[in-house]
Amino acid sequence: MSTYLGYFKIAFHNNTVYRVEYLLGILNTCLQIFISCTIWKVLYGGQPEVKGITYAAVATNLIIALGLSNAFSLNDFSIQQKIGDGSIAMELLKPIDLRISLLAGNLGEIIFKLLTNFIPSVIFAALFIGILPPAGVVAVIFFVISVVLGFAILWTISTIIQMTAFWIINVWSVSTIKNVIINILAGASLPLWFMPEYIKKFIQYTPFDSIYFVPVKIYMGKISDGDILFYYGKQIMWFVLLYTIGFLMWQRGKRRIVVQGG
Protein backbone atom coordinates (compact mmCIF):
# COMPACT_ATOMS: atom_id res chain seq x y z
CA MET A 1 0.00 0.00 0.00
CA SER A 2 2.86 2.38 0.82
CA THR A 3 4.25 1.81 -2.69
CA TYR A 4 1.01 2.90 -4.32
CA LEU A 5 0.81 5.86 -1.94
CA GLY A 6 4.24 6.83 -3.27
CA TYR A 7 2.87 6.89 -6.83
CA PHE A 8 0.00 9.07 -5.58
CA LYS A 9 2.34 11.54 -3.88
CA ILE A 10 4.68 11.76 -6.87
CA ALA A 11 1.81 12.49 -9.27
CA PHE A 12 0.34 15.10 -6.91
CA HIS A 13 3.71 16.77 -6.39
CA ASN A 14 4.53 16.78 -10.12
CA ASN A 15 1.38 18.78 -10.79
CA THR A 16 2.33 21.41 -8.22
CA VAL A 17 5.53 22.13 -10.18
CA TYR A 18 3.75 23.28 -13.35
CA ARG A 19 1.83 26.21 -11.91
CA VAL A 20 1.29 27.97 -15.23
CA GLU A 21 -0.24 24.79 -16.63
CA TYR A 22 -2.86 24.47 -13.90
CA LEU A 23 -3.68 28.20 -14.12
CA LEU A 24 -4.30 27.69 -17.83
CA GLY A 25 -6.37 24.65 -16.91
CA ILE A 26 -8.63 26.80 -14.73
CA LEU A 27 -8.95 29.32 -17.56
CA ASN A 28 -9.79 26.55 -20.03
CA THR A 29 -12.51 25.11 -17.77
CA CYS A 30 -14.00 28.53 -17.07
CA LEU A 31 -14.10 29.35 -20.79
CA GLN A 32 -15.80 26.04 -21.59
CA ILE A 33 -18.41 26.67 -18.92
CA PHE A 34 -18.95 30.30 -19.94
CA ILE A 35 -19.29 29.50 -23.67
CA SER A 36 -21.61 26.54 -23.09
CA CYS A 37 -23.84 28.46 -20.68
CA THR A 38 -23.96 31.46 -23.04
CA ILE A 39 -25.06 29.25 -25.93
CA TRP A 40 -27.82 27.69 -23.84
CA LYS A 41 -28.94 31.08 -22.59
CA VAL A 42 -29.35 32.22 -26.19
CA LEU A 43 -31.24 29.01 -27.03
CA TYR A 44 -33.63 29.66 -24.14
CA GLY A 45 -34.31 33.12 -25.62
CA GLY A 46 -35.37 34.63 -22.32
CA GLN A 47 -37.91 31.89 -21.59
CA PRO A 48 -38.07 30.86 -17.91
CA GLU A 49 -38.03 27.17 -18.78
CA VAL A 50 -38.13 24.69 -21.68
CA LYS A 51 -39.79 21.28 -21.30
CA GLY A 52 -40.06 21.98 -17.58
CA ILE A 53 -36.29 22.51 -17.25
CA THR A 54 -35.12 25.96 -16.15
CA TYR A 55 -32.02 27.63 -17.53
CA ALA A 56 -30.58 27.62 -14.00
CA ALA A 57 -30.83 23.81 -13.94
CA VAL A 58 -29.09 23.57 -17.33
CA ALA A 59 -26.33 25.94 -16.22
CA THR A 60 -25.85 23.96 -13.01
CA ASN A 61 -25.61 20.72 -14.99
CA LEU A 62 -23.01 22.20 -17.36
CA ILE A 63 -20.94 23.77 -14.58
CA ILE A 64 -20.69 20.58 -12.54
CA ALA A 65 -20.39 18.14 -15.46
CA LEU A 66 -17.80 20.18 -17.40
CA GLY A 67 -15.87 20.86 -14.21
CA LEU A 68 -15.75 17.17 -13.33
CA SER A 69 -14.90 16.11 -16.89
CA ASN A 70 -11.86 18.39 -16.88
CA ALA A 71 -10.78 17.21 -13.42
CA PHE A 72 -11.32 13.54 -14.33
CA SER A 73 -9.11 13.59 -17.43
CA LEU A 74 -7.36 10.22 -17.73
CA ASN A 75 -4.43 9.16 -19.89
CA ASP A 76 -5.66 6.42 -22.22
CA PHE A 77 -2.18 5.98 -23.68
CA SER A 78 -0.20 4.82 -20.62
CA ILE A 79 -0.09 1.14 -21.60
CA GLN A 80 0.52 1.96 -25.26
CA GLN A 81 3.51 4.12 -24.35
CA LYS A 82 4.99 1.41 -22.13
CA ILE A 83 4.53 -1.20 -24.86
CA GLY A 84 6.05 1.13 -27.44
CA ASP A 85 9.24 1.86 -25.47
CA GLY A 86 9.53 -1.66 -24.07
CA SER A 87 9.26 -0.57 -20.42
CA ILE A 88 6.17 -2.78 -20.00
CA ALA A 89 8.52 -5.79 -19.59
CA MET A 90 10.26 -4.20 -16.60
CA GLU A 91 6.95 -3.05 -15.14
CA LEU A 92 5.61 -6.59 -15.19
CA LEU A 93 8.66 -7.80 -13.24
CA LYS A 94 7.92 -5.43 -10.36
CA PRO A 95 6.07 -6.91 -7.34
CA ILE A 96 3.15 -4.51 -7.85
CA ASP A 97 0.01 -4.37 -9.97
CA LEU A 98 0.75 -2.02 -12.88
CA ARG A 99 -2.92 -1.07 -13.22
CA ILE A 100 -3.18 -0.08 -9.55
CA SER A 101 0.04 1.93 -9.75
CA LEU A 102 -1.39 3.80 -12.75
CA LEU A 103 -4.62 4.36 -10.80
CA ALA A 104 -2.65 5.73 -7.84
CA GLY A 105 -0.92 8.19 -10.18
CA ASN A 106 -4.26 9.14 -11.73
CA LEU A 107 -5.75 9.78 -8.29
CA GLY A 108 -2.84 12.04 -7.39
CA GLU A 109 -3.47 14.14 -10.50
CA ILE A 110 -7.25 14.15 -10.03
CA ILE A 111 -7.21 15.17 -6.37
CA PHE A 112 -4.91 18.02 -7.38
CA LYS A 113 -7.26 19.05 -10.21
CA LEU A 114 -10.32 18.87 -7.98
CA LEU A 115 -8.67 21.27 -5.54
CA THR A 116 -7.05 23.63 -8.03
CA ASN A 117 -9.33 23.39 -11.07
CA PHE A 118 -12.82 22.12 -10.25
CA ILE A 119 -13.41 24.14 -7.06
CA PRO A 120 -12.07 27.48 -8.44
CA SER A 121 -14.03 26.99 -11.68
CA VAL A 122 -17.27 26.29 -9.83
CA ILE A 123 -16.74 29.34 -7.62
CA PHE A 124 -16.12 31.48 -10.72
CA ALA A 125 -19.24 30.12 -12.39
CA ALA A 126 -21.35 30.64 -9.25
CA LEU A 127 -20.26 34.29 -9.06
CA PHE A 128 -20.55 35.26 -12.72
CA ILE A 129 -23.09 32.81 -14.17
CA GLY A 130 -25.11 31.47 -11.27
CA ILE A 131 -25.52 27.95 -9.95
CA LEU A 132 -28.35 26.32 -8.05
CA PRO A 133 -27.50 25.45 -4.45
CA PRO A 134 -27.52 21.77 -3.46
CA ALA A 135 -30.81 20.27 -2.33
CA GLY A 136 -29.40 19.98 1.19
CA VAL A 137 -26.51 18.75 3.28
CA VAL A 138 -27.56 15.13 2.81
CA ALA A 139 -27.76 15.70 -0.95
CA VAL A 140 -24.14 16.92 -0.92
CA ILE A 141 -23.02 13.73 0.83
CA PHE A 142 -24.98 11.55 -1.62
CA PHE A 143 -23.58 13.65 -4.48
CA VAL A 144 -19.96 13.08 -3.39
CA ILE A 145 -20.53 9.32 -3.10
CA SER A 146 -22.08 9.25 -6.58
CA VAL A 147 -19.18 11.29 -8.00
CA VAL A 148 -16.70 8.75 -6.61
CA LEU A 149 -18.68 5.87 -8.15
CA GLY A 150 -18.95 7.80 -11.42
CA PHE A 151 -15.18 8.24 -11.51
CA ALA A 152 -14.75 4.52 -10.81
CA ILE A 153 -16.83 3.76 -13.92
CA LEU A 154 -14.87 6.28 -15.98
CA TRP A 155 -11.58 4.73 -14.84
CA THR A 156 -12.68 1.20 -15.78
CA ILE A 157 -13.71 2.42 -19.25
CA SER A 158 -10.32 4.10 -19.64
CA THR A 159 -8.65 0.88 -18.49
CA ILE A 160 -10.45 -1.10 -21.19
CA ILE A 161 -9.34 1.42 -23.82
CA GLN A 162 -5.75 1.17 -22.56
CA MET A 163 -5.83 -2.63 -22.74
CA THR A 164 -6.66 -2.53 -26.45
CA ALA A 165 -3.02 -1.49 -26.94
CA PHE A 166 -2.14 -5.18 -26.64
CA TRP A 167 -4.05 -5.84 -29.87
CA ILE A 168 -3.81 -2.62 -31.90
CA ILE A 169 -0.85 -0.35 -32.65
CA ASN A 170 -2.44 2.98 -31.75
CA VAL A 171 -5.40 3.49 -29.38
CA TRP A 172 -5.90 7.13 -30.40
CA SER A 173 -8.95 6.44 -32.58
CA VAL A 174 -10.60 4.25 -29.94
CA SER A 175 -9.88 6.83 -27.24
CA THR A 176 -11.31 9.63 -29.38
CA ILE A 177 -14.53 7.70 -30.02
CA LYS A 178 -14.79 6.96 -26.29
CA ASN A 179 -14.37 10.63 -25.36
CA VAL A 180 -17.02 11.77 -27.83
CA ILE A 181 -19.50 9.16 -26.61
CA ILE A 182 -18.95 10.05 -22.96
CA ASN A 183 -19.18 13.82 -23.55
CA ILE A 184 -22.56 13.36 -25.23
CA LEU A 185 -24.14 10.44 -23.38
CA ALA A 186 -22.85 11.36 -19.90
CA GLY A 187 -24.38 14.84 -20.06
CA ALA A 188 -21.14 16.83 -20.05
CA SER A 189 -21.86 18.79 -23.23
CA LEU A 190 -25.61 18.26 -23.61
CA PRO A 191 -28.04 17.92 -20.66
CA LEU A 192 -29.75 14.58 -21.13
CA TRP A 193 -33.16 16.10 -20.33
CA PHE A 194 -33.34 17.31 -23.95
CA MET A 195 -32.49 13.99 -25.57
CA PRO A 196 -35.26 12.24 -27.54
CA GLU A 197 -37.17 9.82 -25.35
CA TYR A 198 -35.91 6.69 -27.13
CA ILE A 199 -32.29 7.83 -26.71
CA LYS A 200 -32.85 8.55 -23.01
CA LYS A 201 -34.22 5.04 -22.57
CA PHE A 202 -31.18 3.63 -24.37
CA ILE A 203 -28.78 5.64 -22.19
CA GLN A 204 -30.43 4.24 -19.07
CA TYR A 205 -29.11 0.81 -20.05
CA THR A 206 -25.55 2.09 -20.43
CA PRO A 207 -22.98 3.19 -17.82
CA PHE A 208 -22.57 6.67 -19.30
CA ASP A 209 -25.27 8.65 -17.48
CA SER A 210 -23.87 7.31 -14.20
CA ILE A 211 -20.62 9.23 -14.72
CA TYR A 212 -21.84 12.85 -14.56
CA PHE A 213 -25.60 13.14 -15.05
CA VAL A 214 -26.70 11.01 -12.07
CA PRO A 215 -24.44 12.91 -9.61
CA VAL A 216 -25.78 16.22 -10.96
CA LYS A 217 -29.40 15.11 -10.49
CA ILE A 218 -28.61 14.00 -6.94
CA TYR A 219 -27.02 17.40 -6.25
CA MET A 220 -30.17 19.18 -7.44
CA GLY A 221 -32.51 16.86 -5.58
CA LYS A 222 -34.08 15.46 -8.75
CA ILE A 223 -33.63 11.90 -7.46
CA SER A 224 -35.56 10.89 -4.36
CA ASP A 225 -33.73 9.41 -1.38
CA GLY A 226 -35.35 6.04 -2.04
CA ASP A 227 -34.21 5.96 -5.67
CA ILE A 228 -30.64 7.00 -4.83
CA LEU A 229 -29.88 3.48 -3.60
CA PHE A 230 -31.06 2.12 -6.96
CA TYR A 231 -28.69 4.44 -8.83
CA TYR A 232 -25.84 3.55 -6.48
CA GLY A 233 -26.52 -0.11 -7.23
CA LYS A 234 -26.46 0.63 -10.94
CA GLN A 235 -23.14 2.46 -10.64
CA ILE A 236 -21.60 -0.37 -8.61
CA MET A 237 -22.92 -2.98 -11.05
CA TRP A 238 -21.32 -1.20 -14.02
CA PHE A 239 -18.07 -0.74 -12.14
CA VAL A 240 -17.85 -4.46 -11.31
CA LEU A 241 -18.76 -5.50 -14.86
CA LEU A 242 -16.35 -3.10 -16.57
CA TYR A 243 -13.58 -3.85 -14.07
CA THR A 244 -13.97 -7.56 -14.80
CA ILE A 245 -13.72 -6.94 -18.55
CA GLY A 246 -10.59 -4.81 -18.07
CA PHE A 247 -9.05 -7.43 -15.76
CA LEU A 248 -9.64 -10.23 -18.28
CA MET A 249 -8.14 -8.11 -21.06
CA TRP A 250 -5.14 -7.39 -18.82
CA GLN A 251 -4.57 -11.09 -18.15
CA ARG A 252 -4.75 -12.00 -21.84
CA GLY A 253 -2.71 -8.98 -22.86
CA LYS A 254 0.15 -9.91 -20.50
CA ARG A 255 0.34 -13.36 -22.13
CA ARG A 256 0.65 -11.72 -25.54
CA ILE A 257 3.60 -9.68 -24.29
CA VAL A 258 5.30 -12.82 -22.97
CA VAL A 259 4.76 -14.66 -26.27
CA GLN A 260 6.09 -11.76 -28.33
CA GLY A 261 9.07 -11.39 -26.03
CA GLY A 262 9.94 -15.07 -26.47
BELUR-V605401 format. One record per residue. RES is the residue in one letter. OMEGA is omega in whole degrees, -180 to 180 (none if undefined). NEAR is the number of other C-alpha atoms within 10 Angstrom. Layout:
# BELUR-V605401
<<RES;OMEGA;NEAR> <RES;OMEGA;NEAR>>
This chain:
# BELUR-V605401
<<M;-180;7> <S;178;7> <T;180;11> <Y;176;18> <L;176;15> <G;177;15> <Y;179;20> <F;-178;22> <K;-180;16> <I;-179;15> <A;179;21> <F;-178;21> <H;-179;14> <N;-180;13> <N;180;16> <T;-178;14> <V;-175;10> <Y;-174;10> <R;179;11> <V;-178;9> <E;-178;12> <Y;173;17> <L;176;12> <L;177;12> <G;177;19> <I;179;23> <L;180;15> <N;-180;15> <T;179;23> <C;179;23> <L;178;14> <Q;-180;18> <I;-178;26> <F;-179;18> <I;-179;11> <S;-180;18> <C;178;23> <T;179;14> <I;-179;11> <W;177;15> <K;177;16> <V;180;10> <L;178;12> <Y;176;14> <G;179;9> <G;179;9> <Q;-179;11> <P;179;11> <E;177;14> <V;-177;11> <K;178;7> <G;-179;8> <I;-180;12> <T;176;14> <Y;179;20> <A;178;17> <A;178;18> <V;-180;21> <A;179;25> <T;178;28> <N;-178;28> <L;-178;27> <I;-177;30> <I;-176;23> <A;179;25> <L;177;25> <G;179;25> <L;-179;24> <S;177;21> <N;179;20> <A;-176;23> <F;179;21> <S;-178;16> <L;179;18> <N;-180;15> <D;-172;23> <F;-177;19> <S;-179;17> <I;180;22> <Q;-180;22> <Q;-180;15> <K;175;15> <I;-178;16> <G;-179;13> <D;177;9> <G;-177;13> <S;179;12> <I;-179;18> <A;179;15> <M;180;9> <E;-179;13> <L;178;14> <L;-179;10> <K;-179;9> <P;179;7> <I;176;13> <D;-178;13> <L;-178;17> <R;-179;15> <I;178;12> <S;176;18> <L;178;19> <L;179;19> <A;177;22> <G;178;20> <N;-179;21> <L;177;20> <G;179;22> <E;-174;24> <I;177;24> <I;177;17> <F;-178;20> <K;177;24> <L;-178;17> <L;-172;12> <T;-180;17> <N;-176;25> <F;-177;27> <I;178;17> <P;-179;18> <S;179;25> <V;178;24> <I;177;15> <F;-179;17> <A;180;22> <A;-178;16> <L;-171;10> <F;-180;10> <I;-178;17> <G;-180;17> <I;178;21> <L;176;14> <P;177;11> <P;-177;17> <A;179;14> <G;-180;12> <V;179;10> <V;179;13> <A;178;21> <V;179;18> <I;178;13> <F;179;18> <F;-179;22> <V;179;14> <I;-180;13> <S;177;26> <V;179;21> <V;179;14> <L;177;23> <G;177;27> <F;179;19> <A;178;20> <I;180;25> <L;-180;23> <W;180;22> <T;177;22> <I;178;24> <S;179;21> <T;179;27> <I;178;21> <I;180;22> <Q;-178;25> <M;178;27> <T;178;21> <A;177;23> <F;-176;20> <W;179;11> <I;-174;10> <I;-175;11> <N;-177;16> <V;-175;19> <W;-177;15> <S;179;9> <V;179;15> <S;180;20> <T;178;12> <I;179;10> <K;-178;14> <N;179;14> <V;-179;12> <I;-178;13> <I;-180;21> <N;-178;17> <I;-172;16> <L;178;27> <A;177;25> <G;-179;25> <A;-178;24> <S;-179;19> <L;178;19> <P;-173;19> <L;177;20> <W;-174;14> <F;176;12> <M;173;15> <P;-174;9> <E;-178;11> <Y;177;8> <I;178;12> <K;179;15> <K;177;11> <F;-178;10> <I;-180;17> <Q;180;13> <Y;178;10> <T;179;13> <P;-167;22> <F;-179;24> <D;180;22> <S;-176;28> <I;-177;27> <Y;-169;28> <F;179;26> <V;176;23> <P;180;30> <V;180;25> <K;177;20> <I;179;26> <Y;-177;27> <M;178;19> <G;-180;17> <K;173;13> <I;-178;17> <S;-179;11> <D;180;13> <G;-178;8> <D;-179;12> <I;179;20> <L;177;13> <F;-179;11> <Y;173;17> <Y;179;19> <G;178;13> <K;179;17> <Q;180;24> <I;179;19> <M;180;14> <W;178;22> <F;-179;22> <V;-179;14> <L;-178;13> <L;177;22> <Y;179;19> <T;178;14> <I;179;16> <G;180;22> <F;179;17> <L;177;13> <M;178;19> <W;180;20> <Q;179;11> <R;180;13> <G;179;17> <K;179;15> <R;178;12> <R;178;14> <I;-180;16> <V;-179;11> <V;-180;9> <Q;180;7> <G;179;9> <G;none;6>>
